[in-house]
Amino acid sequence: MSSRSDLARIQDILDAIQSIQGKTRSLSFEQFCQDEILIKAVLYDLIVIGEAANNISNDIQALAPEIPWRLMSDMRNIVAHEYFRVNLRITWSTVQRNLQPLITPLQQLKAKLID
């Protein structure tokens, strides 16, 4: 069993989202594609998100069924194990459309666990 708590893993996800958003906020897709270091940093943070999501206990995941736990884990698996299939347009779309909606439910789940 891992020594990291579910609460810590939720915070890991929130931190990784913040990191990605901070790095990509003012960029276009074209600018993103031209920066190999940035691409690797974003992909790493997506791995962190998926790894943390995958290791949050099922009981805690069940408290927030609106969070796409499995999709986050699946994205991690593609980036980590099938890196040759990583599509930067899909990555960019994920960054631009799918991360922000996770913040509020994750914060709410975190608050439930703290109380």
C-alpha positions as CSV (number, residue, x, y, z in Angstrom):
1,M,0.0,0.0,0.0
2,S,1.2,3.5,-0.8
3,S,2.2,5.9,1.9
4,R,0.5,8.8,0.1
5,S,-3.0,9.7,1.2
6,D,-6.0,10.2,-1.1
7,L,-6.0,13.8,0.1
8,A,-2.3,14.2,-1.0
9,R,-3.1,12.7,-4.4
10,I,-6.0,15.0,-4.9
11,Q,-3.7,17.9,-4.2
12,D,-1.1,16.4,-6.6
13,I,-3.8,16.6,-9.4
14,L,-4.7,20.1,-8.5
15,D,-1.0,21.2,-8.5
16,A,-0.4,19.5,-11.9
17,I,-3.4,21.2,-13.4
18,Q,-2.2,24.6,-12.1
19,S,1.3,23.9,-13.4
20,I,-0.1,23.1,-16.9
21,Q,-2.4,26.1,-16.9
22,G,0.4,28.4,-15.8
23,K,2.7,27.2,-18.6
24,T,0.1,27.2,-21.4
25,R,-2.3,30.0,-20.5
26,S,-1.0,32.6,-23.0
27,L,0.0,30.2,-25.8
28,S,-1.5,29.2,-29.1
29,F,-1.4,25.6,-30.3
30,E,1.3,26.5,-32.7
31,Q,3.5,28.0,-30.0
32,F,2.9,24.9,-27.8
33,C,4.0,22.6,-30.7
34,Q,7.2,24.5,-31.2
35,D,8.4,24.1,-27.6
36,E,9.7,20.6,-27.0
37,I,10.6,21.3,-23.4
38,L,7.1,22.6,-22.7
39,I,5.5,19.6,-24.4
40,K,7.5,17.2,-22.2
41,A,6.6,19.2,-19.1
42,V,2.9,19.2,-19.9
43,L,3.0,15.4,-20.7
44,Y,4.8,14.8,-17.4
45,D,2.0,16.7,-15.5
46,L,-0.6,14.7,-17.4
47,I,1.2,11.5,-16.2
48,V,1.1,12.9,-12.6
49,I,-2.6,13.6,-12.9
50,G,-3.3,10.1,-14.2
51,E,-1.1,8.3,-11.8
52,A,-2.6,10.2,-8.8
53,A,-6.1,9.5,-10.1
54,N,-5.4,5.8,-10.6
55,N,-4.1,5.5,-7.0
56,I,-7.0,7.3,-5.2
57,S,-9.1,4.6,-3.5
58,N,-12.3,3.5,-5.1
59,D,-14.3,4.6,-2.0
60,I,-13.0,8.2,-2.4
61,Q,-13.5,8.1,-6.2
62,A,-17.1,7.0,-5.6
63,L,-17.7,10.3,-3.7
64,A,-17.1,12.2,-6.9
65,P,-18.5,10.2,-9.8
66,E,-18.5,13.3,-12.0
67,I,-14.7,13.3,-12.1
68,P,-13.5,11.1,-15.0
69,W,-11.1,9.1,-13.0
70,R,-10.7,6.4,-15.6
71,L,-10.1,8.8,-18.5
72,M,-7.4,10.5,-16.5
73,S,-5.7,7.2,-15.9
74,D,-6.1,6.2,-19.5
75,M,-4.4,9.4,-20.7
76,R,-1.5,8.7,-18.4
77,N,-1.2,5.2,-19.8
78,I,-1.1,6.5,-23.4
79,V,1.5,9.1,-22.5
80,A,3.7,6.8,-20.5
81,H,3.4,3.5,-22.4
82,E,2.3,4.5,-25.9
83,Y,4.2,7.7,-26.3
84,F,4.5,7.2,-30.0
85,R,0.7,7.6,-30.2
86,V,0.6,10.9,-28.4
87,N,-1.3,13.4,-30.6
88,L,-0.4,17.0,-29.7
89,R,-3.8,18.3,-31.0
90,I,-5.6,16.0,-28.5
91,T,-3.1,16.9,-25.8
92,W,-3.8,20.6,-26.5
93,S,-7.5,20.1,-26.5
94,T,-7.3,18.2,-23.2
95,V,-5.3,21.1,-21.7
96,Q,-7.6,23.8,-23.0
97,R,-11.0,22.1,-22.4
98,N,-10.8,19.3,-19.9
99,L,-8.6,20.4,-17.0
100,Q,-10.5,23.5,-15.8
101,P,-13.8,21.7,-15.2
102,L,-11.9,19.3,-12.9
103,I,-10.9,22.0,-10.4
104,T,-14.1,22.6,-8.6
105,P,-15.1,19.0,-8.1
106,L,-11.6,18.1,-6.9
107,Q,-11.7,21.1,-4.5
108,Q,-15.1,20.0,-3.2
109,L,-13.9,16.4,-2.8
110,K,-10.8,17.7,-0.9
111,A,-13.0,19.7,1.4
112,K,-15.2,16.7,2.1
113,L,-12.1,14.7,3.1
114,I,-10.8,17.5,5.4
115,D,-14.1,17.9,7.3
